Each structure stands twice: as C-alpha cells, then as structure tokens.
Amino acid sequence: MTGFKTVAAMVKAMDEELGITVPVALHLDHGTYEGCYKCIKAGFTSIMFDGSHYPFEENLAKSTELVNVAHNLGLSIECEVGSIGGEEDGVVGMGECADPDECKTIADLGVDMLAAGIGNIHGKYPANWKGLSFETLDAIQAKTGEMPLVLHGGTGIPADMIKKAISLGVSKINVNTECQLSFADATRKYIEAGKDLEGKGFDPRKLLAPGADAIKATVKEKMELFGSVGKAE
C-alpha cells in the first residue's frame, strides 16, 4: 500500500481536522519484528509484536527488546503467545492454546496487553470449531493477574462466550472479518439494486457509502456487546 508513514500522517490530520474529542490510538496489529520498528519510526502510538511463530526463547528475546524500546518512547505494546488460528496480515497460525507459564513470562516483561491463543481463529469459524478454551484462559488469567488480555478472531464468537471471556480478563477484542463481511454485503445489495446505474451512483463516494455505514453499525453493535460505550477518557 502507501506505507506506515502515510497512514500515520492521515490519522493525525483527520484527528486534528475533525476535532476528535476521544483518545485516538494508532495501533499496529500482528506486526513483524521489522514492521514494529517501521511503525515506531512512522509515529504509531501502539504496536503489537506477533512473535508466536518463533521458538519461545526467540519470541521472548525480541519481545524484551521491543518492550524496552516502546516504553522508552512512551508507546504501548502488545505481545502474543500461542498462535491464533487462520491468517492475518500474512501471519499464518494453526490455532493453539498458549502455555500459561509462557504467558506469565511475557507478561512479566511489562507488556501493556497480552494476546494468547485459546482456540480462537482469524476469519470465519468452521462448523466443527470446538469453541474457546476457558480452562486455558482461566489458567492464563491466574498466572498474569490484572494484565489486560486480548482476544483476536472476535468474528463469529457467540455473545455468551464473549461475555465469559471478558469476565476472565479479556480487555481488548479484535473484530475485522465481520466488518469486512458487513461492508461486502451492503455494497453487493447497492449494486444488485441497480443504484450504481442511477445518476452518478457509480461515484465511489456513493458506491462505497452503504458499506462504510454498515461497518459503523457493526462497530456500534460490538461496542455495546463488549461494554465499551462511554469508556473514553
């Protein structure tokens, strides 16, 4: 695409131009070791280092380094233990449950957020998905205390599982696929209704507007489910 610097500049400009009154974080998701440094240089305020595909000792070493760098610059950092299933930003994981002791080791580095595999998957969940491993999540929470835990692959997880995960320490939930599906569905309906053939309905600003509104509606729905409304300070 256009690179991390362009994204950072756009977000900064929109924040100022629109007079946004809530805190805005520019967070790198599933960053590589090299990608984290690029985002730090570009002006991101938060990074996630996904070292789950490395042997644990290498993940630990790289996480230690990046935690020190991020905190020296006043940035927040999320690290991951136990790969999340599916594919996200080129990182492919088979899906596994993280080792609670390894989670504690990474948490003790002083990370701001910890992502741990508990049977969650990026993308659509298959029909034979066994669900989240609350036994693993409970064990991780017991080892890491009040560390904010992150649940990736939030799309398609039943509401009751989401609420239980939150009760066991999950403080951040990532939802991407569901937003994309909402966008695609709304855009498809716009075109199938022939609205792109009416006047200047083909204008990308009009063509993509229903999809953008659908994403907003999905985000609002998730914020209400997660209990995030009214929490900005």
Secondary structure as GFF3:
##gff-version 3
##sequence-region A 1 233
A	DSSP	alpha_helix	4	18	.	.	.	ID=ss1
A	DSSP	beta_strand	27	31	.	.	.	ID=ss2
A	DSSP	alpha_helix	33	42	.	.	.	ID=ss3
A	DSSP	beta_strand	46	49	.	.	.	ID=ss4
A	DSSP	alpha_helix	56	72	.	.	.	ID=ss5
A	DSSP	beta_strand	76	81	.	.	.	ID=ss6
A	DSSP	beta_strand	86	88	.	.	.	ID=ss7
A	DSSP	beta_strand	91	93	.	.	.	ID=ss8
A	DSSP	alpha_helix	100	107	.	.	.	ID=ss9
A	DSSP	beta_strand	113	116	.	.	.	ID=ss10
A	DSSP	alpha_helix	134	144	.	.	.	ID=ss11
A	DSSP	beta_strand	149	151	.	.	.	ID=ss12
A	DSSP	alpha_helix	159	167	.	.	.	ID=ss13
A	DSSP	beta_strand	170	173	.	.	.	ID=ss14
A	DSSP	alpha_helix	177	192	.	.	.	ID=ss15
A	DSSP	three_ten_helix	195	197	.	.	.	ID=ss16
A	DSSP	alpha_helix	204	207	.	.	.	ID=ss17
A	DSSP	alpha_helix	209	226	.	.	.	ID=ss18
###
